[in-house]
């Protein structure tokens, strides 16, 4: 697949960069700028080469029309602060403002287009509608760089179709993500452990199925663990449960035993009367959750067990928090796993935090990005890669290489 170097001399050329700037906002305040920071190396490389850089991205899930709460204006402001110079902002995606901003850029200057998803063509399933929007985007630039790893699993206009209309290459962020994920799938250094959490088993069925043939250990926490405990015949009270997945999970447990893959489940959990930071809660054995309580975190013994199971690992992939980390009483399990990964990293092992809530959790809990081998910007894309799925935003670059 082509890199920026393959695009040749970029001085004076307009380069459309598809970044992932889908950051969490509290009003106009960005609560985690990790994805903006991750986009900087590619933008700075292009700008330093004298390109006229047009950054495009989405934010949130608008329904194909402008919504002020999803405007990228705060992101453009923050990008300018991080770059240390002004960043122009187009108030539309491909309209008069975008055209004026694109034509007005000088060499090395950077601009951000308004939220791509304000245009229905960006996510349309209709190829003609999506293609028409891609034509308008492509008309703004002379070359295209794909650097939004969090969307490469989507067949969208700015991710897939534009790459067929302009000289195209992968940005540094996407290259890094792919290189790391290849290390997890092609020949991981062992022991190789995968820690999975988050709310639903159904979100991770494909990756569990695939990892049973790759990983040495699977450590399960978060809301999804209660479907595993139910599959073992235990009471889970009012905990999050996917009853329709119990038989599937039981099959995974049997398969793991046959294949010699160790599945590690919590030995204790924090059980609360309701899903609230103020609720009455207690630590109980994982096989003895009271019928009127719900599990909201793995317990302290489980945190120690998980750390022990990770201590000798040379490769660890983690996707999904161990509990409701956003509420302080239920953050200890997630913090224990994060600290265990830090220890693996300091010992020379490869640790990968698989984006999404996991990335948000480690930052919220006070960990620095450089305490881990790699923090992915794309949770869903990472999981689909580990499932062995083809990602349209990558395959289109293989086809055009």
Secondary structure, 3 states (H helix, E strand, C coil): CCEHHHHCCCCCCEEEEEECCCCCEECCEECCCHHHHHHHHHHHHHHHCCCEEEEECCCCCCCCCCCHHHCCHHHHHHHHHHHCCCCEECCCCCCHHHHHHHHHCCCCCEEECCCHHHCCCCCCCCHHHHHHHHHHHHCCCCEEEEECHHHCCCCCHHHHHHHHCCEEEECHHHHHHHHHHHHHHCCCCCCEEEEECCCCCHHHHHHHHHHCCCCCEEEECCCCHHHHHHHCCCCCCCCCCCHHHHHHHHHHHHHHHHHCCEEEECCEEEEECCCCCCCCEEEEECCCCCCCCEEEEECHHHHHHHHHHHHCCCEEEEECCCCCCCCHHHCHHHHHHHHHHHHHHHCCCEEEECCHHHHHHHHHCCCCHHHCCEECCCHHHHHHHHHCCCCHHHHHHHHHC
